[in-house]
Amino acid sequence: MASGSPGFSLLAASAADLRRKWFAEALAGALGLLPVDAALILRKSRGILREGLPRAEADRLAAALGKAGAACLVLPDVEVAAPPPARVLSRVRPVPEGLEVGFPGGGRDVVPWERIAVLSFGSWWEEVTVRRQGVPWGLPEEGARAPVREKSTTTEFRNVLDLLLEGPQDRLRLDGEEYCDFAGLGKVRAPTVLGNIKALAAALAAAVPSAGLSRGLELLLEGGRVSDAGYEAEEDLLREQRWLLALRRARP
C-alpha cells in the first residue's frame, strides 16, 4: 500500500459464520496458511480478520472467502475505529423512554433506547494491587503502634458491561469493581453484582432487539460459561466492539 493511502479492513460478516468450524479452513486457503495457524488468527481476530490492507488485496481475500462460503465485508480502516473512552455508571434504572443513568461525579441522563447500538459483556482475569493498612508493634518506642500500608498483588475476575451508543457516539460502562446502585431494577434486582449485570443486560437486549451482542453477552444470557468467549484482556473485548460497531454501521 502506498504511503499515505487509506487502508482497508477485512471483517467477518456475521457472528454465526465466525463460529463455524470450516471458517478457519476457508481463511487458511485465502491466506495460504496451515489450518492450525488460520484458526489462531481467527480466534484472536474478534471478527476483524485483517487491517491496513490495500483495497485490491482486501477485495481479493473477501472474494476467496466468499467462494468458500465465508461472507466478509471490506471497509475503510477509519470505519472500524475504536469507541470513545468508557464512562463508568453509578446508577441504572430502565424507564419507558430509555435507560436512566447516573455518574459517580454527579449528574443524570436518560439514554433513549434507539441510541443503543451494541451491548458488550466480557470477563477476564486481571492482576490488581490491593492496599491494606496494618498497625504492627514496632520502634522507635517500645510498644508503639505505627500504621503501615501494605501492598499485595492478586488476580481477580473482571466483569464489564459496555453500552455502545450512537448519535452521538458514547460508551457507558458497568464495572463489577465499581459501586453501582441497582435499586432501579426493581423485582429483578439480584443479590450479586454479576446477577444485576445479567438482569440489566437481559432487560436491555429485550428493549433493543436490534443491538449487536458480544459473544460474552450471548453466553451470559444463555446461562453458558462466559469464559468460553475467550477474553484474555480488555483489548479482546475492545476489538470485538470495533467489529460489532462496524457491522452495525454497515447495515443497509
LOROKOL-100173 format. One record per residue (C-alpha): x, y, z; residue in three letters; residue number from 1. Coordinates in steps of 0.25 Angstrom, whole numbers, padded with zeros to 4 digits. Example, Ala and Ser with C-alpha at 12.3 -4.5 7.8 and 13.67 -1.06 7.14 Angstrom:
# residues 2
+-------+-------+-------+-----+-----+
|     x |     y |     z | res |   n |
+-------+-------+-------+-----+-----+
|  0049 | -0018 |  0031 | ALA |   1 |
|  0055 | -0004 |  0029 | SER |   2 |
+-------+-------+-------+-----+-----+
END
This chain:
# residues 252
+-------+-------+-------+-----+-----+
|     x |     y |     z | res |   n |
+-------+-------+-------+-----+-----+
|  0000 |  0000 |  0000 | MET |   1 |
|  0006 |  0013 | -0004 | ALA |   2 |
|  0010 |  0023 |  0007 | SER |   3 |
| -0002 |  0032 |  0011 | GLY |   4 |
| -0012 |  0023 |  0004 | SER |   5 |
| -0024 |  0019 |  0013 | PRO |   6 |
| -0024 |  0005 |  0018 | GLY |   7 |
| -0036 | -0005 |  0017 | PHE |   8 |
| -0041 | -0015 |  0027 | SER |   9 |
| -0046 | -0029 |  0025 | LEU |  10 |
| -0057 | -0033 |  0034 | LEU |  11 |
| -0065 | -0046 |  0036 | ALA |  12 |
| -0080 | -0042 |  0032 | ALA |  13 |
| -0087 | -0049 |  0043 | SER |  14 |
| -0084 | -0056 |  0057 | ALA |  15 |
| -0091 | -0069 |  0052 | ALA |  16 |
| -0080 | -0070 |  0041 | ASP |  17 |
| -0069 | -0067 |  0050 | LEU |  18 |
| -0072 | -0078 |  0059 | ARG |  19 |
| -0074 | -0089 |  0048 | ARG |  20 |
| -0062 | -0099 |  0048 | LYS |  21 |
| -0060 | -0098 |  0033 | TRP |  22 |
| -0057 | -0083 |  0034 | PHE |  23 |
| -0043 | -0086 |  0039 | ALA |  24 |
| -0041 | -0095 |  0027 | GLU |  25 |
| -0046 | -0084 |  0017 | ALA |  26 |
| -0037 | -0074 |  0024 | LEU |  27 |
| -0025 | -0083 |  0022 | ALA |  28 |
| -0028 | -0085 |  0008 | GLY |  29 |
| -0029 | -0070 |  0005 | ALA |  30 |
| -0016 | -0066 |  0013 | LEU |  31 |
| -0008 | -0078 |  0009 | GLY |  32 |
| -0006 | -0083 |  0023 | LEU |  33 |
| -0008 | -0096 |  0030 | LEU |  34 |
| -0022 | -0098 |  0037 | PRO |  35 |
| -0016 | -0098 |  0051 | VAL |  36 |
| -0009 | -0084 |  0048 | ASP |  37 |
| -0022 | -0079 |  0042 | ALA |  38 |
| -0030 | -0084 |  0054 | ALA |  39 |
| -0021 | -0076 |  0063 | LEU |  40 |
| -0023 | -0063 |  0055 | ILE |  41 |
| -0038 | -0065 |  0055 | LEU |  42 |
| -0038 | -0067 |  0070 | ARG |  43 |
| -0031 | -0054 |  0072 | LYS |  44 |
| -0037 | -0046 |  0061 | SER |  45 |
| -0051 | -0044 |  0069 | ARG |  46 |
| -0057 | -0042 |  0055 | GLY |  47 |
| -0046 | -0033 |  0049 | ILE |  48 |
| -0038 | -0042 |  0040 | LEU |  49 |
| -0029 | -0032 |  0034 | ARG |  50 |
| -0026 | -0017 |  0035 | GLU |  51 |
| -0018 | -0008 |  0027 | GLY |  52 |
| -0019 | -0015 |  0014 | LEU |  53 |
| -0019 | -0009 |  0000 | PRO |  54 |
| -0033 | -0009 | -0006 | ARG |  55 |
| -0029 | -0019 | -0017 | ALA |  56 |
| -0023 | -0029 | -0006 | GLU |  57 |
| -0035 | -0027 |  0003 | ALA |  58 |
| -0045 | -0030 | -0009 | ASP |  59 |
| -0037 | -0042 | -0013 | ARG |  60 |
| -0037 | -0048 |  0001 | LEU |  61 |
| -0052 | -0045 |  0002 | ALA |  62 |
| -0055 | -0052 | -0011 | ALA |  63 |
| -0047 | -0064 | -0008 | ALA |  64 |
| -0054 | -0066 |  0006 | LEU |  65 |
| -0067 | -0063 | -0001 | GLY |  66 |
| -0065 | -0075 | -0011 | LYS |  67 |
| -0063 | -0084 |  0001 | ALA |  68 |
| -0076 | -0079 |  0008 | GLY |  69 |
| -0070 | -0069 |  0018 | ALA |  70 |
| -0076 | -0056 |  0015 | ALA |  71 |
| -0068 | -0044 |  0018 | CYS |  72 |
| -0068 | -0029 |  0018 | LEU |  73 |
| -0058 | -0019 |  0013 | VAL |  74 |
| -0058 | -0005 |  0020 | LEU |  75 |
| -0048 |  0006 |  0021 | PRO |  76 |
| -0040 |  0005 |  0034 | ASP |  77 |
| -0046 |  0018 |  0038 | VAL |  78 |
| -0059 |  0012 |  0039 | GLU |  79 |
| -0054 |  0001 |  0048 | VAL |  80 |
| -0049 |  0011 |  0059 | ALA |  81 |
| -0049 |  0009 |  0074 | ALA |  82 |
| -0061 |  0014 |  0082 | PRO |  83 |
| -0059 |  0026 |  0091 | PRO |  84 |
| -0053 |  0024 |  0105 | PRO |  85 |
| -0063 |  0018 |  0115 | ALA |  86 |
| -0071 |  0026 |  0125 | ARG |  87 |
| -0074 |  0018 |  0138 | VAL |  88 |
| -0088 |  0018 |  0143 | LEU |  89 |
| -0092 |  0018 |  0157 | SER |  90 |
| -0107 |  0017 |  0156 | ARG |  91 |
| -0116 |  0010 |  0145 | VAL |  92 |
| -0132 |  0009 |  0144 | ARG |  93 |
| -0139 |  0005 |  0132 | PRO |  94 |
| -0151 |  0015 |  0129 | VAL |  95 |
| -0161 |  0015 |  0118 | PRO |  96 |
| -0153 |  0024 |  0109 | GLU |  97 |
| -0139 |  0018 |  0111 | GLY |  98 |
| -0129 |  0015 |  0122 | LEU |  99 |
| -0127 |  0025 |  0133 | GLU | 100 |
| -0113 |  0026 |  0137 | VAL | 101 |
| -0105 |  0033 |  0148 | GLY | 102 |
| -0090 |  0036 |  0149 | PHE | 103 |
| -0080 |  0036 |  0160 | PRO | 104 |
| -0077 |  0051 |  0159 | GLY | 105 |
| -0092 |  0054 |  0159 | GLY | 106 |
| -0102 |  0057 |  0148 | GLY | 107 |
| -0112 |  0048 |  0142 | ARG | 108 |
| -0117 |  0045 |  0128 | ASP | 109 |
| -0127 |  0037 |  0120 | VAL | 110 |
| -0122 |  0029 |  0109 | VAL | 111 |
| -0133 |  0027 |  0098 | PRO | 112 |
| -0134 |  0012 |  0094 | TRP | 113 |
| -0131 |  0015 |  0080 | GLU | 114 |
| -0117 |  0021 |  0083 | ARG | 115 |
| -0112 |  0007 |  0088 | ILE | 116 |
| -0104 |  0001 |  0076 | ALA | 117 |
| -0096 | -0011 |  0083 | VAL | 118 |
| -0097 | -0018 |  0097 | LEU | 119 |
| -0084 | -0023 |  0101 | SER | 120 |
| -0081 | -0032 |  0113 | PHE | 121 |
| -0067 | -0038 |  0116 | GLY | 122 |
| -0060 | -0045 |  0127 | SER | 123 |
| -0045 | -0047 |  0128 | TRP | 124 |
| -0034 | -0050 |  0139 | TRP | 125 |
| -0027 | -0037 |  0143 | GLU | 126 |
| -0016 | -0034 |  0152 | GLU | 127 |
| -0019 | -0024 |  0163 | VAL | 128 |
| -0012 | -0017 |  0174 | THR | 129 |
| -0018 | -0018 |  0188 | VAL | 130 |
| -0014 | -0008 |  0198 | ARG | 131 |
| -0017 | -0011 |  0213 | ARG | 132 |
| -0013 | -0003 |  0225 | GLN | 133 |
| -0007 | -0010 |  0237 | GLY | 134 |
| -0003 | -0006 |  0251 | VAL | 135 |
|  0009 | -0015 |  0255 | PRO | 136 |
|  0016 | -0013 |  0268 | TRP | 137 |
|  0030 | -0006 |  0266 | GLY | 138 |
|  0041 |  0004 |  0268 | LEU | 139 |
|  0044 |  0015 |  0272 | PRO | 140 |
|  0037 |  0014 |  0285 | GLU | 141 |
|  0034 |  0000 |  0291 | GLU | 142 |
|  0020 | -0004 |  0290 | GLY | 143 |
|  0017 |  0008 |  0280 | ALA | 144 |
|  0007 |  0005 |  0269 | ARG | 145 |
|  0011 |  0011 |  0256 | ALA | 146 |
|  0001 |  0010 |  0244 | PRO | 147 |
|  0008 |  0003 |  0232 | VAL | 148 |
|  0002 |  0002 |  0218 | ARG | 149 |
|  0004 | -0012 |  0212 | GLU | 150 |
|  0002 | -0015 |  0197 | LYS | 151 |
|  0000 | -0028 |  0191 | SER | 152 |
| -0003 | -0033 |  0177 | THR | 153 |
| -0015 | -0043 |  0174 | THR | 154 |
| -0022 | -0048 |  0161 | THR | 155 |
| -0037 | -0045 |  0161 | GLU | 156 |
| -0048 | -0048 |  0151 | PHE | 157 |
| -0052 | -0035 |  0144 | ARG | 158 |
| -0067 | -0033 |  0139 | ASN | 159 |
| -0071 | -0022 |  0130 | VAL | 160 |
| -0083 | -0018 |  0123 | LEU | 161 |
| -0082 | -0007 |  0112 | ASP | 162 |
| -0093 |  0000 |  0105 | LEU | 163 |
| -0088 |  0006 |  0092 | LEU | 164 |
| -0097 |  0018 |  0087 | LEU | 165 |
| -0099 |  0025 |  0074 | GLU | 166 |
| -0104 |  0039 |  0071 | GLY | 167 |
| -0094 |  0043 |  0077 | PRO | 168 |
| -0084 |  0033 |  0080 | GLN | 169 |
| -0082 |  0029 |  0094 | ASP | 170 |
| -0078 |  0017 |  0103 | ARG | 171 |
| -0085 |  0015 |  0116 | LEU | 172 |
| -0079 |  0004 |  0126 | ARG | 173 |
| -0084 | -0004 |  0137 | LEU | 174 |
| -0071 | -0009 |  0144 | ASP | 175 |
| -0072 | -0020 |  0154 | GLY | 176 |
| -0061 | -0014 |  0162 | GLU | 177 |
| -0068 | -0001 |  0164 | GLU | 178 |
| -0080 |  0003 |  0172 | TYR | 179 |
| -0094 |  0004 |  0165 | CYS | 180 |
| -0108 |  0006 |  0170 | ASP | 181 |
| -0117 | -0005 |  0164 | PHE | 182 |
| -0129 | -0002 |  0172 | ALA | 183 |
| -0136 |  0003 |  0159 | GLY | 184 |
| -0136 | -0011 |  0154 | LEU | 185 |
| -0148 | -0014 |  0164 | GLY | 186 |
| -0153 | -0028 |  0165 | LYS | 187 |
| -0142 | -0034 |  0156 | VAL | 188 |
| -0131 | -0028 |  0165 | ARG | 189 |
| -0121 | -0039 |  0169 | ALA | 190 |
| -0113 | -0041 |  0182 | PRO | 191 |
| -0099 | -0040 |  0174 | THR | 192 |
| -0093 | -0030 |  0165 | VAL | 193 |
| -0092 | -0041 |  0153 | LEU | 194 |
| -0106 | -0045 |  0155 | GLY | 195 |
| -0110 | -0030 |  0154 | ASN | 196 |
| -0102 | -0028 |  0142 | ILE | 197 |
| -0109 | -0040 |  0135 | LYS | 198 |
| -0122 | -0035 |  0139 | ALA | 199 |
| -0119 | -0021 |  0133 | LEU | 200 |
| -0113 | -0028 |  0121 | ALA | 201 |
| -0126 | -0036 |  0119 | ALA | 202 |
| -0135 | -0024 |  0120 | ALA | 203 |
| -0127 | -0016 |  0110 | LEU | 204 |
| -0126 | -0027 |  0100 | ALA | 205 |
| -0141 | -0029 |  0101 | ALA | 206 |
| -0143 | -0014 |  0099 | ALA | 207 |
| -0133 | -0012 |  0088 | VAL | 208 |
| -0134 | -0025 |  0079 | PRO | 209 |
| -0126 | -0019 |  0068 | SER | 210 |
| -0114 | -0017 |  0077 | ALA | 211 |
| -0101 | -0024 |  0074 | GLY | 212 |
| -0097 | -0034 |  0084 | LEU | 213 |
| -0083 | -0038 |  0088 | SER | 214 |
| -0081 | -0053 |  0090 | ARG | 215 |
| -0079 | -0051 |  0105 | GLY | 216 |
| -0093 | -0045 |  0106 | LEU | 217 |
| -0099 | -0056 |  0098 | GLU | 218 |
| -0093 | -0067 |  0107 | LEU | 219 |
| -0097 | -0059 |  0119 | LEU | 220 |
| -0111 | -0058 |  0115 | LEU | 221 |
| -0111 | -0073 |  0111 | GLU | 222 |
| -0106 | -0077 |  0124 | GLY | 223 |
| -0093 | -0082 |  0118 | GLY | 224 |
| -0079 | -0081 |  0122 | ARG | 225 |
| -0075 | -0067 |  0119 | VAL | 226 |
| -0060 | -0072 |  0120 | SER | 227 |
| -0063 | -0079 |  0106 | ASP | 228 |
| -0063 | -0065 |  0100 | ALA | 229 |
| -0048 | -0066 |  0102 | GLY | 230 |
| -0045 | -0052 |  0106 | TYR | 231 |
| -0031 | -0051 |  0111 | GLU | 232 |
| -0031 | -0036 |  0114 | ALA | 233 |
| -0039 | -0023 |  0111 | GLU | 234 |
| -0033 | -0022 |  0098 | GLU | 235 |
| -0040 | -0034 |  0093 | ASP | 236 |
| -0053 | -0028 |  0097 | LEU | 237 |
| -0050 | -0015 |  0091 | LEU | 238 |
| -0046 | -0021 |  0077 | ARG | 239 |
| -0059 | -0029 |  0077 | GLU | 240 |
| -0067 | -0016 |  0080 | GLN | 241 |
| -0060 | -0009 |  0068 | ARG | 242 |
| -0065 | -0021 |  0059 | TRP | 243 |
| -0079 | -0020 |  0064 | LEU | 244 |
| -0080 | -0005 |  0063 | LEU | 245 |
| -0075 | -0006 |  0048 | ALA | 246 |
| -0085 | -0017 |  0045 | LEU | 247 |
| -0096 | -0009 |  0051 | ARG | 248 |
| -0092 |  0004 |  0043 | ARG | 249 |
| -0090 | -0005 |  0030 | ALA | 250 |
| -0105 | -0009 |  0030 | ARG | 251 |
| -0113 | -0004 |  0018 | PRO | 252 |
+-------+-------+-------+-----+-----+
END
